[in-house]
């Protein structure tokens, strides 16, 4: 996977290059953090309605 750091506007601010991640068989838990994750898996989630 190629990793970049981006700012709030989506512009690349740092290129970390290719990294190899060893994972578990189960998917990673959804984090409750700010700013929210912008990966395709979490971006697809519906926003909370108030």
Backbone as CSV, one residue per row, in Angstrom:
resi,resn,N_x,N_y,N_z,CA_x,CA_y,CA_z,C_x,C_y,C_z
1,UNK,0.853,-1.141,0.000,0.000,0.000,0.000,0.918,1.228,0.000
2,UNK,0.542,2.219,-0.765,1.307,3.462,-0.806,0.620,4.457,0.123
3,UNK,1.384,5.112,0.999,0.812,5.955,2.043,1.222,7.409,1.843
4,UNK,0.217,8.290,1.955,0.433,9.734,1.859,-0.203,10.410,3.063
5,UNK,0.335,11.538,3.469,-0.344,12.402,4.445,-0.986,13.509,3.623
6,UNK,-2.257,13.786,3.908,-2.967,14.831,3.181,-3.527,15.849,4.163
7,UNK,-3.753,17.071,3.675,-4.361,18.092,4.533,-5.875,18.019,4.405
8,UNK,-6.577,18.935,5.060,-8.044,18.906,5.062,-8.658,19.124,3.689
9,UNK,-7.879,19.656,2.741,-8.378,19.869,1.383,-8.032,18.712,0.456
10,UNK,-7.345,17.690,0.980,-6.991,16.525,0.183,-5.677,16.656,-0.567
11,UNK,-4.921,17.731,-0.340,-3.625,17.914,-1.002,-2.563,17.095,-0.257
12,UNK,-1.713,16.403,-0.996,-0.658,15.588,-0.398,0.391,16.501,0.229
13,UNK,0.680,16.273,1.522,1.697,17.058,2.219,2.954,16.249,2.502
14,UNK,2.851,14.916,2.479,4.022,14.069,2.701,3.780,12.708,2.062
15,UNK,4.809,12.175,1.411,4.744,10.860,0.778,5.563,9.894,1.624
16,UNK,4.894,8.908,2.225,5.574,7.929,3.072,6.053,6.719,2.289
17,UNK,5.708,6.635,1.014,6.160,5.517,0.194,5.312,4.276,0.400
18,UNK,5.842,3.150,-0.051,5.134,1.884,0.038,5.397,1.240,1.393
19,UNK,4.337,0.796,2.050,4.447,0.101,3.325,3.739,-1.242,3.217
20,UNK,4.181,-2.185,3.994,3.566,-3.511,4.053,2.999,-3.680,5.450
21,UNK,1.712,-3.986,5.532,1.021,-4.081,6.813,0.594,-5.520,7.036
22,UNK,0.987,-6.058,8.173,0.522,-7.391,8.551,-0.749,-7.203,9.357
23,UNK,-1.816,-7.837,8.940,-3.093,-7.654,9.616,-3.658,-8.951,10.128
24,UNK,-4.756,-8.824,10.804,-5.494,-9.976,11.299,-6.478,-10.402,10.217
25,UNK,-7.122,-11.529,10.440,-8.121,-11.995,9.474,-9.379,-11.134,9.522
26,UNK,-9.695,-10.575,10.693,-10.890,-9.749,10.842,-10.570,-8.313,10.436
27,UNK,-11.558,-7.563,9.932,-11.315,-6.151,9.577,-11.032,-5.316,10.819
28,UNK,-10.358,-4.206,10.619,-10.068,-3.299,11.718,-11.346,-2.650,12.226
29,UNK,-11.413,-2.316,13.510,-12.623,-1.681,14.044,-12.767,-0.260,13.507
30,UNK,-13.996,0.220,13.490,-14.272,1.590,13.074,-13.874,2.496,14.225
31,UNK,-13.093,3.529,13.924,-12.618,4.445,14.961,-13.551,5.637,15.090
32,UNK,-13.691,6.114,16.306,-14.462,7.317,16.568,-13.456,8.432,16.852
33,UNK,-12.924,9.014,15.779,-11.857,10.003,15.921,-12.116,11.178,14.996
34,UNK,-11.484,12.286,15.282,-11.570,13.451,14.409,-10.171,13.818,13.965
35,UNK,-9.894,14.081,12.718,-10.875,14.035,11.638,-11.220,12.593,11.291
36,UNK,-12.412,12.367,10.760,-12.830,11.000,10.453,-11.980,10.399,9.342
37,UNK,-11.898,9.098,9.352,-11.148,8.367,8.331,-11.757,8.635,6.956
38,UNK,-10.930,8.822,5.922,-11.430,9.093,4.574,-11.147,7.934,3.624
39,UNK,-10.872,6.735,4.159,-10.636,5.588,3.290,-11.958,5.188,2.631
40,UNK,-11.923,4.474,1.502,-13.160,4.097,0.809,-14.146,3.330,1.684
41,UNK,-13.643,2.489,2.582,-14.543,1.706,3.433,-15.355,2.607,4.356
42,UNK,-14.705,3.584,4.985,-15.403,4.428,5.950,-16.073,5.639,5.303
43,UNK,-15.616,6.052,4.153,-16.229,7.173,3.445,-17.637,6.807,2.981
44,UNK,-17.884,5.518,2.732,-19.176,5.063,2.230,-20.265,5.082,3.304
45,UNK,-19.869,5.153,4.556,-20.856,5.146,5.654,-21.722,6.402,5.592
46,UNK,-22.956,6.260,6.011,-23.878,7.387,6.024,-23.575,8.292,7.215
47,UNK,-23.706,9.582,7.018,-23.519,10.539,8.096,-24.682,10.444,9.082
48,UNK,-24.410,10.747,10.329,-25.464,10.730,11.350,-26.432,11.873,11.095
49,UNK,-27.701,11.608,11.271,-28.731,12.621,11.079,-29.153,13.133,12.442
50,UNK,-29.158,14.441,12.601,-29.537,15.027,13.896,-30.921,15.581,13.839
